[in-house]
Amino acid sequence: MRIVELHYFSWVIEERAEYKERLRKQYIETLRDYDTLVSLGRKDYIEHPLTDDELLCYYKTLPTDDAFFAVYDKSEDDYVGTCRLMRPIDKSVEVGYMVFLNKRHTGYGKAILKEAIRYISEEINDIDYNTYDEMRATTFENNIASCKAFESNGFIKTKSKDGLATYVKKL
């Protein structure tokens, strides 16, 4: 079973010189992949690709309430993907994740979600007066690996529309 840590993406890119180039390369390579762009609903990036710098600065454009992480596997001494926690107005938090191309189909999706659940349940809910009582996620129904990762972490499929599946997990 994979065990991962969430590190703030900005910290890795700006402060961890020994990992910066490796993370940068894997992140950009994954976001240049056709299947990745389709799964993220970003077909517009295929016709109008962003520059490497625009891709790397994505985290700077996020709402200040969102948290964007680089996902680190200590046993591999490598970054394996990203995770974004989005805080809506209600008492739920939305989770999104991406496993880097060279790490897919190896259990990292499940591990990232497990760590995101732990992070929200133990770290955020302990210090934030706005305690979150559920996590939400949306993925394409044909993204079987992602659907299985959600379900194996206790998410329940609540809605299916236009090829998208919505999952909810009570915390």
N, C-alpha and C positions, 0 to 999 in steps of 0.2 A: 504494500500500500504506500502510495506517495504521501509525503508530508511536505507542505510548502509554507512559506511565510509571505506576508504582504508588506512590501516596502513602497513608500511613496515614490511614484514614478519620477517626480521632479528631483527628489533627493538622489536617486541613482544616476539620472542624466546629468545633473549639475555637480554632484559631490563625489561620486564613486568612480574615479578615473579608471580603475582596473576593470570595471564592468561596462563602462559607458559605450565603448565601441561595439562590444558583443551584443548588448541589449539593443543598441541603435540598429545594427545590421539585421538581427532577427525580427525586430518590430517592423522595419521597413519592408523586408522581404515578405513577411506575412501579409502586410497591407497592400502589397503589389500583386498578390495572388488572386486570380479571377474568382475562384470558389469562395475565398474569404470575403471579397467585396460583395458577392451575391448574398452570402449568409448574413452579412451586416446590413443588407438593404442599401448598399452604396454603389449601385450600378453606374451612377453618374461619375464616379471616380475612374471608371474604365474608359469612358469617352473623354473625360477631362481630368487626367491624373494630377494629383497634387505633387508638389516638389517634396524632396526628402525633408527639407526644413519645415514645410507646412505640416507634414505628417508628424514630425517630432514635436511641434509646438501645439498639437491638438489639446494636450492637457491644460494648456494655458487659457484655452477658450471655454472651458467647462464652468458651469455655475460654481460659485464659491462653496456651496453646500455639498457638492459632489466630492467624492474621494476617488482618485485614480491611482492604481497601484501597479507596480511591476511585481510579478509573482516569482519568488525565489525558491529553488530546491537546494537546500543546504547540502544534502548528500551528493548531489551532482555538481555543486558549486556553479550553478548556472541559473539564469533567468529563463523561465519556461512559458510565460504568457503575461497577460494583463487582466486586471479586474477593476471594474468601476462600480461604485456604490452611489446611487442617486437617491436623494432624499425628497420624496414628494411632500405635499402639504399634510396629508393624513399621517397616521401612525404606522406607515409601511415604508420600507426601503426597497428600491429596485436594484437588482444586481445584473450586471452584464460581464461577460468574460470572453477572453480570446486566448487560445492555446497556440503557441508559435508552430509554424509548419513542421519543423523537424521534431516536434514533441507530441504531435497528435496521435491519438489512438493508443496512448500509453497510460491512461488513468489520471492525467492531469486535470481534466475538466471536473471530475468528481472531487479531487483534492482541493482545487481552487474554491469550489462551492462550499466544501466542508470548512475551509479556513475563513471564508467570508461569513458564514453562519456564526462561527466561533467569535470572530471579530465583532460583529454586531451584538451578539448575545452577551459577551463577556466584557468587551472593552468600551463600546459605545453606550450600551444601556447602563453600565455602571457609572458613567460620568455625565451623561446627558439627561436633563430633566424631561426631555421629549422621548421617553422610552418607546422603542419601536416594538410592535407586537406581531408584525409579519414581514416576510420578504416576498417580493414579486419578481417575475422574470418573464420575458417573451422571447421565443425562438421560432424559427421556421419549423414546421412539422416534419419536413423532409430532412432536417438535421438530427438524424437518429441518435448520434453520439451525445449531442447536447440534451436531447429529451431524456435519454437514459441517465445522464449525469444528474439532472434535476430530480428525477424520480428516485434515484438511489440515495439522494440526500433528503428525502421526505417531502419534496414539493409535490403538490397535487395539481393535476391539469384541471383548470377551471373553465377555460374557454378555448374555442377553436374557431377561427374565422379567417377567410381569405388566405389560407395556408400558414397562418400564424397560430401558435399555441401559447396560451398564457398559463403560467404556473404560480402557485401560492404556497408558502410554507408558514405555518404559525410558529412564532418564537416563544 
